[in-house]
Amino acid sequence: METLTLTPIEIDPKTFLYKHSVLPALPKVLTRFQEAVKSDDVSISRVVNIISSDPGIVAEVLKVVNSAYYSLPRDVSRIDMAVAYLGIQEVHNIVLASSVVNTFGFSDPCAFKQLWHHSLYTALCARYLANRYERHIALSDLWAPALLHDVGKMVYLKFFPDHFNALRQFAEDNGCLYSEAEKEHGVPSSAYLGGLLCERWRLPRKIKDVCKMEEAEALAQLCAGRGFQPLQRIVMLANLTAVLTADRLQKDKQLALSDTIMQAFDLTEAEFLVLMGAISDLKFEADRMAG
């Protein structure tokens, strides 16, 4: 592997995202929504009034509700019907995920689109895997952690775009995981930056537990049979299946990912191939959702 020449990145966790590389606060509509959810008198009408104050959020919620992730029997065109169909908590998680992503304001739309496509693909994979192997996981708990599992890479893209693009290209050229490219070049991991962002915006613990895990670390720990909470485990495996079916990896890396997924779900080789075929079909749904 030919090592890149990258400017060192120094991160002070006490000031990063607070005094330098600062992101704005999350939208007020999310804050009001969270306050409503915690109150004793929360109602659908109150939630609808809060969401309706932000047309952009309304559009995002309706787009997700009408996506393949939920596969509702008919299109939903009104926000009150979306809340009635999915429930307050699930709509809250959609608003939370949309607010986090939209607040970044990326200057490189091409790089963001590729990253966003992977996030959507992983969310679809997580839903599929949970329905087959962890049916007790509520979809209302799954969307935000799955969609935001790579939020640390979004931090990289926002504040260190040259590093992000160079590391992504290195991973592609060498058929390795992005987290391995980070380690190879001695830069802060995107998982670490994701954890800092979760603390800065006080995101739920279930999101932090997912986004602070590096791909290579998740692979190693899953291979070792380490126990994880079911939701964390499903999202990590969804990410790995998305990487396996979409990224150009070295043969040994492909075999390691395949073996890990087969062991995790106790699959025969034939069953694994059927699963990968179904997972690969979800890429087309991710294409449609990414626009």
TAJO-V163368 format. One record per pair of residues at least 12 apart in sequence whose ideal C-beta (glycine too) atoms are under 8 Angstrom apart, sorted by the first residue. I is the first residue (numbers start at 1). GAP is how many residues later the second one is. D is the distance in whole Angstrom. If there is no record, write none. Layout:
# TAJO-V163368
i = <I	I>
gap = <GAP	GAP>
d = <D	D>
This chain:
# TAJO-V163368
i = <1	1	1	1	3	3	4	4	4	4	6	6	6	6	6	6	7	7	8	8	9	9	9	9	11	11	11	11	13	16	17	17	17	17	18	21	21	23	23	23	23	23	23	24	26	26	26	26	27	27	27	27	27	29	29	29	29	29	29	29	30	30	30	32	32	33	33	33	33	33	34	36	37	37	37	42	44	44	44	44	45	47	47	47	47	48	48	48	51	51	51	51	52	56	57	57	57	58	60	60	60	60	61	61	61	61	61	61	62	62	62	62	63	64	64	64	65	65	65	65	67	67	67	68	68	68	68	68	69	69	69	69	69	70	70	72	86	87	89	90	90	90	93	93	93	93	94	94	96	96	96	97	97	97	97	100	100	100	100	101	101	101	101	104	104	104	105	106	106	106	107	108	108	108	111	111	111	111	111	112	112	113	114	115	115	115	115	116	117	117	117	118	118	118	119	119	119	119	119	120	120	120	120	121	121	121	121	121	122	122	122	122	122	122	122	122	123	123	123	123	123	124	124	124	124	125	125	125	125	125	125	125	126	126	126	126	126	127	127	127	127	128	128	128	128	129	129	129	129	129	130	130	132	133	133	134	134	134	134	136	137	137	137	141	141	142	142	142	144	144	144	145	145	145	145	145	145	145	145	146	146	146	148	148	148	148	149	149	149	149	149	150	150	150	150	151	151	151	151	151	152	152	152	152	152	152	152	152	152	152	153	153	153	155	155	155	155	155	156	156	163	167	167	167	167	168	170	170	171	172	172	174	175	175	175	175	176	176	176	177	177	177	177	177	177	178	178	179	179	179	179	179	180	180	182	183	189	190	191	191	191	191	191	192	194	194	194	195	195	195	197	198	198	206	206	209	209	210	210	210	210	213	213	215	215	215	218	218	218	219	219	219	219	222	222	222	222	222	222	223	223	223	223	233	237	237	237	237	240	240	240	241	241	241	241	241	242	243	244	244	244	244	245	245	245	245	246	258	261>
gap = <169	173	175	183	181	182	162	163	166	181	156	157	160	161	179	181	155	156	178	179	151	154	178	179	177	181	182	185	183	180	138	179	180	183	182	137	138	80	81	135	174	177	178	79	73	74	77	175	27	30	72	75	76	21	22	24	25	28	66	70	65	66	69	18	21	14	17	18	59	62	58	14	51	52	55	46	36	39	40	44	35	36	41	44	45	31	32	35	28	32	40	44	27	46	38	41	42	21	34	35	38	42	18	21	30	33	34	37	14	15	17	20	226	30	34	79	17	20	21	29	218	221	222	56	214	217	220	221	54	55	58	74	220	16	69	13	54	53	51	49	50	53	47	48	50	51	49	50	48	107	108	46	47	50	51	48	51	101	103	15	46	47	53	50	53	54	53	48	51	52	54	49	53	57	46	50	53	54	57	42	45	177	54	35	38	39	42	174	169	170	173	32	124	128	27	28	29	30	31	27	166	169	170	121	125	161	162	165	24	25	27	28	113	116	117	120	19	20	23	24	115	158	161	162	165	21	113	114	116	117	154	157	16	20	108	109	112	12	15	16	19	110	150	151	154	105	108	109	112	136	12	104	133	101	132	96	97	99	100	94	93	94	97	65	90	89	92	93	60	62	63	61	62	64	65	66	86	87	90	64	89	92	55	59	62	63	61	62	86	87	90	40	44	61	89	43	46	47	56	60	37	38	39	40	41	42	43	45	59	60	25	37	41	35	38	39	41	42	34	37	24	14	15	18	20	13	14	15	76	75	76	76	73	74	75	78	73	74	77	38	39	42	66	72	76	12	37	12	35	36	37	38	35	36	32	33	25	24	20	21	22	23	26	20	14	17	18	13	16	17	14	13	14	25	26	20	23	21	22	25	26	19	23	24	25	28	18	21	22	21	37	38	41	14	15	18	38	41	42	33	36	37	40	31	23	24	27	28	17	20	21	16	20	34	35	38	37	14	13	14	17	32	31	34	35	38	37	14	14>
d = <8	5	8	7	7	7	5	8	6	6	8	6	6	8	5	6	8	8	8	8	6	7	5	6	5	8	7	8	6	6	8	6	6	4	7	8	5	6	7	8	8	7	8	6	5	7	6	6	7	7	5	8	7	6	7	6	4	5	7	8	6	6	4	5	8	7	5	7	6	6	7	6	7	7	6	6	7	5	6	7	8	6	5	7	8	6	5	6	5	8	7	7	6	7	6	6	7	5	7	8	4	7	6	6	6	5	6	7	6	7	7	6	8	5	7	8	5	7	6	7	8	8	5	7	8	4	7	7	6	6	6	7	8	7	8	6	7	7	5	7	4	7	6	8	5	4	6	8	5	8	8	6	4	5	6	6	7	7	7	7	8	8	7	6	8	5	8	8	6	6	7	7	6	8	6	7	7	6	8	8	6	6	8	6	6	7	6	6	6	7	5	7	6	7	8	5	7	7	6	7	4	5	6	5	7	6	6	4	6	8	6	8	7	5	5	5	8	6	4	5	8	4	6	6	8	8	4	8	5	5	6	6	6	4	6	5	4	6	6	8	8	8	7	7	6	5	6	6	7	8	6	5	8	7	5	5	8	8	5	7	6	6	6	7	6	7	7	7	7	8	6	5	5	8	4	8	6	8	5	8	5	6	8	5	7	6	5	5	6	8	6	7	8	7	8	5	6	8	8	5	7	3	5	7	4	3	7	7	6	8	7	5	8	7	4	7	8	5	5	6	6	4	6	7	7	8	7	8	8	7	6	7	6	5	4	6	7	7	7	5	5	8	7	8	7	7	7	7	4	4	5	7	8	5	8	7	6	8	7	5	6	4	8	7	8	4	6	6	7	4	8	7	7	6	8	7	5	8	6	5	7	7	6	7	7	7	4	7	7	6	7	7	6	7	7	8	5	8	6	7	8	5	8	8	8	6	6	8	5	7	7	8	6	8	7	5	8	7	4	7	7	7	6	6	5	7	6	7	8>
